[in-house]
């Protein structure tokens, strides 16, 4: 079982609200956190990992399941259910304060699998130092992903999202209406970016590729037209950037 | 010796101001001897990290280089900071109930706790944005710590579009050099390039290029030098071209820009 630590607010006045329980269910290590009536912030920092987020109704607690998958045996994008195993004892560090959960495993060599289900408005900040596979579904809050390589898949989110892959990796993002009128960015050095979004965001797209290909299927183009909101930056150095309306 | 980005920056700025070393003389960390020494140190770092089980194959297969050495040093410093901030300040859930201090140790623990909480507060402030620096002023206030999320900072940078006042330009320069998020740095570069010219752009780009490690931001910096014909930045590119950690794309781009600048 991992160590659970209480993260005090500045000057130490924070108190844990609600319950914080943990249990070992098979190979999965499970934890539950109450958000204390606030919009939760969940921060994840891993060396390598597979992070999956599933949105829940506002009143639901933050549920966390964690396990491990061999990095050497794993092939990008493949199913992991058959190969998961329990985390080593004490491998996961959890810090919790009202409305805030931080999950850390910055030294484990293998892939840490983090399955999160939390209120849809949860703010997610995910940092993966080396290889990551991140899948976020139904998030309505801010999403920030920063990883060295791997894949990022955002499904049915409203943003704002700021995603960066330092070296090589692909980004797939599907924005649904109403898309947040906040600045967003999707960038990778070497890899494809696919963005699907409602036609309403067409005027906000700012796309550039150093040596890659750009395919823009939107009827309205940002160049020369009125801007309909804060910009959405899409950049890569190599690879295809493909933006298209939701189908 | 250790490659110090501030030494490189200082040298680059002195070159721009015309009172630096003579042309052809390398900045600190850029001579052949320095590079050899740094590569040797990087090889030592590789061994140390391999022994700790923290060296992944990608880095293990790379040729030891000054950039790799800098990366190791940064990771090591980060790990030390994290470790020193973490251990004295956090109570462990599992051990808390079983930890019944004696009276003497209770007093010590209370004093330690006050120090630890202050350290923890400072640590929390910096843990997600190690590159953030406090703003000195200006309307955009991109680097203000209250702008915690990357999206907020990105929005603040992009709000600078069309404003050419010195305060905004200064704030954009700080974001380009210091923001923790590469997307914010990219946006700051794009906005800065749009509204600044000549020396207003050369200084921030020189300083940013001296310490930038993200390949996409670095490539955009190189491209901007070419597109805006920043001749004063050519010396930096000449030295950057010798960096063994550059990939082919960045190397090609430097060659293309140098040709364009006539250097």
Interface residues (C-beta under 8 A of the other chain):
Chain A: X1 X3 X4 X5 X6 X7 X8 X10 X11 X12 X43 X47 X95 X106 X107 X109 X123 X125 X127 X130 X142 X144 X146 X159 X160 X161 X162 X163 X164 X166 X167 X182 X183 X184 X185 X187 X188 X189 X210 X211 X230 X231 X233 X235 X236 X237 X238
Chain B: X53 X54 X56 X58 X82 X90 X91 X92 X93 X94 X113 X117 X120 X121 X124 X128 X149 X150 X151 X154 X155 X157 X158 X181 X182 X183 X186 X187 X214 X215 X216 X219 X220 X223 X249 X253
